Amino acid sequence: MKKVFLVSSVTIMLILSGCATNSGPEYDGNSYQEIKTYEIGTVKSVRPVVISDNGTGTFLGAIVGTVLGSIVGEGNGNTLATLAGGLGGAYAGNQAAKANASELSVHLNNGNNIVVVVKGKDFLVGDRVKIIKDGNRVDQVYRIN
């Protein structure tokens, strides 16, 4: 029974992981049809930052850890393994979901100065950038040099 549950869980996770193969930017499924605006500017400073887990990694890690822990041991040993698996999975999921990012100070062509955080991109001082905005939220940032 536990093996069937484990195989089912892994299969569901693989199905939910998606099949998109486009290497371009990713848009939210709810906002891709909305009109967006953009700003052009020059990067004045770059600072490395870390974006913390929004809770998704912790949640998924706890579920996977609990499932894996539940297939170990019997009786009280199984209960402890399940608990330890859940806690260990939550911690591992939280750490895995953190992302390296860059905090960019940008001088816009209109004279304003703004700060944007960009996940996983390598920008340099002096880069010209296009910042696509969805309302007051940054959607994408591109180098346009």
JOQUIDA-V39753 format. One record per residue. PHI is phi in radians with two decimals (* if undefined). NEAR is the number of other ideal C-beta (glycine too) atoms within 8 Angstrom. Layout:
phi = {PHI/PHI}
near = {NEAR/NEAR}
This chain:
phi = {*/-1.15/-1.16/-1.12/-1.12/-1.12/-1.10/-1.09/-1.10/-1.13/-1.09/-1.09/-1.09/-1.16/-1.15/-1.29/-1.26/1.57/-2.28/-1.11/-2.05/-1.16/-1.61/-1.34/-1.11/-1.88/-1.90/-1.07/-1.07/-1.62/-2.06/-1.17/-1.67/-1.38/-1.31/-2.07/-2.04/-2.50/-2.22/-2.01/-2.83/-2.10/-1.23/-1.76/-2.71/-2.30/-2.33/-1.22/-2.42/-2.09/-1.62/-1.35/-1.14/-1.50/1.90/-1.15/-1.10/-1.08/-1.09/-1.13/-1.09/-1.11/-1.13/-1.10/-1.08/-1.14/-1.09/-1.15/-1.14/-1.25/-1.62/-1.86/1.25/-2.42/1.05/-1.12/-1.11/-1.18/-1.09/-1.15/-1.14/-1.12/-1.11/-1.10/-1.09/-1.11/-1.18/-1.12/-1.14/-1.10/-1.13/-1.11/-1.11/-1.10/-1.20/-1.20/-1.44/-1.20/-2.31/-1.31/-2.61/-2.21/-1.68/-1.85/-1.63/-2.15/-1.65/-1.36/-1.04/-1.42/1.70/-1.34/-2.00/-2.35/-2.16/-2.25/-1.88/-2.10/-1.35/1.07/-2.04/-1.90/-1.92/-2.13/-1.01/1.71/-1.10/-1.53/-2.29/-1.95/-1.90/-1.56/-2.01/-2.04/1.22/-1.78/-1.83/-1.33/-1.72/-2.59/-2.33/-2.17/-1.40/-2.12/-1.04}
near = {4/7/7/7/9/11/8/8/11/8/8/8/9/7/6/6/5/4/3/5/4/4/3/4/5/5/7/6/5/4/9/7/3/6/3/8/6/8/12/10/12/9/15/8/7/11/7/8/9/8/9/5/11/6/6/8/14/13/10/9/15/13/10/12/16/12/12/11/15/11/8/10/7/4/6/5/9/11/8/9/12/12/9/9/15/12/10/10/16/13/10/10/17/12/9/8/11/11/8/9/13/12/11/14/12/15/9/11/6/5/5/6/8/10/8/10/11/11/8/6/8/4/12/7/7/5/10/10/15/10/14/12/12/9/4/3/6/11/9/7/12/8/7/7/4}
